[in-house]
Amino acid sequence: MRNGAGKSVGLIALFLVLGAILGGIIGELIAGYPLGGVTPLLVKTYPVFDLPPVTINLFVVKFVVGLSFHPNLISLLGMIGAYFLVRRF
């Protein structure tokens, strides 16, 4: 499926996830450096959703599945940057 710019939705989603991951890593790296008192605001996580782990026991295999999304401000900026990057190229 393609959007109006000719990019596939999967490609945009991939870039958004990679931007969030890269932003989260950068946020963790700058957490130890004081940036004029702004650092706590940039690296504080905000819970968007949290699905608790569900265990499925099939007696031979046990699956534990859960999902949570707790971005920080830097990871959101990474997602925005990735979106503009994929739109530009």
C-alpha positions in Angstrom: 0.0 0.0 0.0 1.4 3.4 -0.9 0.6 6.8 0.5 0.3 10.0 -1.5 4.1 10.6 -1.7 4.7 7.1 -3.3 6.3 5.6 -0.2 4.9 2.4 1.2 3.3 2.4 4.6 5.7 -0.3 5.8 8.7 1.8 4.9 7.3 4.8 6.8 6.6 2.6 9.8 10.1 1.1 9.7 11.6 4.6 9.7 9.4 5.7 12.6 10.4 2.7 14.6 14.1 3.2 13.8 13.8 6.9 14.6 12.2 6.1 18.0 14.9 3.6 18.8 17.7 5.9 17.8 16.1 8.8 19.8 15.7 6.5 22.8 19.4 5.5 22.6 20.4 9.2 22.3 18.1 10.0 25.3 19.8 7.3 27.4 23.3 8.6 26.4 22.5 12.2 27.4 20.8 11.3 30.6 24.0 11.6 32.5 25.0 15.0 31.2 23.5 18.2 32.6 22.2 20.3 29.8 21.2 23.4 31.7 18.6 21.6 33.7 16.7 20.5 30.6 17.9 16.9 30.6 15.2 15.5 33.0 12.5 16.9 30.7 14.1 15.3 27.6 14.7 11.8 29.1 11.5 11.4 31.2 9.4 8.6 29.8 5.7 9.0 29.2 3.6 5.8 29.3 1.3 5.8 26.2 0.1 2.3 26.5 1.1 -0.8 28.5 -0.3 -4.3 27.8 0.8 -6.6 30.6 2.4 -9.9 29.8 0.1 -12.7 28.9 1.3 -16.3 29.3 0.2 -19.0 26.9 1.2 -22.4 28.1 1.0 -25.2 25.5 2.8 -27.7 27.8 5.6 -28.1 25.3 6.1 -24.4 24.5 5.3 -21.4 26.8 4.8 -18.0 25.2 4.9 -14.8 27.1 3.7 -11.8 25.1 3.4 -8.2 26.3 3.8 -4.8 24.7 4.5 -1.3 26.2 5.2 2.1 24.6 7.0 4.6 26.9 8.7 7.2 24.7 10.7 10.1 25.9 10.9 13.5 24.3 14.1 12.7 22.4 12.6 9.5 20.9 9.5 11.5 19.8 11.9 14.0 18.1 13.7 11.0 16.5 10.3 9.8 15.1 9.5 13.3 13.7 13.0 13.5 12.2 12.7 10.1 10.6 9.3 11.0 9.2 10.7 14.1 7.5 13.7 12.1 6.3 11.5 9.4 4.6 9.3 12.1 3.1 12.3 14.0 1.7 13.9 10.9 0.0 
